[in-house]
């Protein structure tokens, strides 16, 4: 039960932080280019890279940090970082073809899924 509470706490903090960062950057730089989302996704990549590496190198570290930061906070802050982490893990494991398939497949299928969702909403509207 504790891990779910940690995930919920991290998720609440991550979603509020995502809104604040995105709104702050958009108010300063405008909405013509999604600078806010770009900043969120890139900073989430730094956070997930740091925390997962740091936690994995500290054997005595409480597993609570895993649920609070990379799963809860980063999970709500941005899932793009998880995608990047998994792609990098595949690359580092020597699986370039699998990493490339995952990266390109995620991009192409993700765009297709967004298009499909938009088309369905337009059809039903």
C-alpha positions as CSV (number, residue, x, y, z in Angstrom):
1,X,0.0,0.0,0.0
2,X,2.9,2.4,0.7
3,X,4.2,2.2,-2.8
4,X,0.8,3.3,-4.2
5,X,0.8,6.3,-1.8
6,X,4.3,7.2,-2.9
7,X,3.3,6.9,-6.6
8,X,0.2,9.1,-5.9
9,X,2.2,11.7,-4.0
10,X,4.9,11.8,-6.7
11,X,2.2,11.9,-9.4
12,X,0.4,14.8,-7.8
13,X,3.7,16.8,-7.5
14,X,4.6,15.8,-11.1
15,X,1.3,16.9,-12.7
16,X,1.3,20.2,-10.8
17,X,4.9,20.9,-11.8
18,X,4.2,20.0,-15.4
19,X,1.3,22.5,-15.5
20,X,3.4,25.2,-13.8
21,X,6.5,24.8,-16.0
22,X,4.5,24.6,-19.2
23,X,2.3,27.6,-18.3
24,X,5.3,29.7,-17.1
25,X,7.4,29.0,-20.3
26,X,4.4,29.5,-22.6
27,X,3.5,32.9,-20.9
28,X,7.1,34.1,-21.5
29,X,7.9,32.7,-24.9
30,X,4.4,32.4,-26.5
31,X,2.5,29.4,-27.8
32,X,3.7,29.5,-31.4
33,X,6.2,26.7,-30.7
34,X,5.7,24.2,-27.8
35,X,8.7,25.4,-25.8
36,X,7.0,24.5,-22.6
37,X,6.4,20.9,-23.6
38,X,9.9,20.6,-25.0
39,X,11.4,21.9,-21.7
40,X,9.2,19.5,-19.8
41,X,10.2,16.5,-21.9
42,X,13.9,17.3,-21.9
43,X,14.0,18.0,-18.1
44,X,12.1,14.8,-17.5
45,X,14.8,12.9,-19.4
46,X,17.5,14.4,-17.2
47,X,15.5,13.6,-14.0
48,X,14.7,10.0,-15.0
49,X,18.3,9.4,-16.2
50,X,19.7,10.7,-13.0
51,X,17.3,9.1,-10.6
52,X,17.3,5.6,-12.2
53,X,21.1,5.6,-12.5
54,X,21.6,6.9,-8.9
55,X,19.1,4.5,-7.4
56,X,20.6,1.5,-9.2
57,X,24.1,2.4,-7.9
58,X,23.0,2.7,-4.3
59,X,22.1,-0.8,-3.1
60,X,21.1,0.3,0.3
61,X,18.8,3.1,-0.9
62,X,15.1,2.8,0.0
63,X,13.0,1.5,-2.8
64,X,10.5,4.2,-1.8
65,X,12.5,6.7,-3.9
66,X,11.9,4.5,-7.0
67,X,8.1,4.8,-6.5
68,X,8.2,8.5,-5.6
69,X,10.5,10.0,-8.2
70,X,10.8,8.0,-11.5
71,X,7.4,6.2,-11.3
72,X,5.2,8.9,-9.6
73,X,6.7,12.3,-10.3
74,X,8.3,11.7,-13.7
75,X,5.4,9.4,-14.7
76,X,3.0,12.3,-14.3
77,X,5.4,15.0,-15.4
78,X,6.2,13.4,-18.7
79,X,6.1,9.9,-20.2
80,X,8.5,11.0,-23.0
81,X,11.4,10.5,-20.6
82,X,10.4,6.9,-20.1
83,X,10.4,6.4,-23.8
84,X,13.8,7.9,-24.1
85,X,15.1,5.9,-21.1
86,X,13.9,2.6,-22.7
87,X,15.3,3.5,-26.1
88,X,18.7,4.3,-24.5
89,X,18.6,1.1,-22.5
90,X,18.0,-0.9,-25.6
91,X,20.9,0.9,-27.4
92,X,23.3,0.4,-24.4
93,X,22.3,-3.3,-24.4
94,X,23.6,-3.6,-27.9
95,X,20.2,-3.8,-29.5
96,X,20.3,-1.1,-32.1
97,X,17.8,-2.7,-34.4
98,X,15.3,-3.2,-31.6
99,X,16.0,0.3,-30.3
100,X,15.5,1.8,-33.8
101,X,12.3,-0.2,-34.3
102,X,11.0,1.0,-30.9
103,X,11.9,4.7,-31.5
104,X,10.6,4.9,-35.1
105,X,7.6,2.7,-34.3
106,X,6.7,4.8,-31.3
107,X,6.9,8.0,-33.3
108,X,5.0,6.7,-36.4
109,X,2.4,4.7,-34.5
110,X,2.0,7.6,-31.9
111,X,1.3,10.1,-34.7
112,X,-1.1,7.6,-36.3
113,X,-2.9,7.1,-32.9
114,X,-3.2,10.8,-32.4
115,X,-4.6,11.2,-35.9
116,X,-7.0,8.3,-35.2
117,X,-8.2,9.9,-32.0
118,X,-8.7,13.2,-33.7
119,X,-10.6,11.6,-36.6
120,X,-12.8,9.8,-34.2
121,X,-13.6,12.9,-32.2
122,X,-14.3,14.9,-35.4
123,X,-16.6,12.1,-36.6
124,X,-18.5,12.0,-33.4
125,X,-18.7,15.8,-33.1
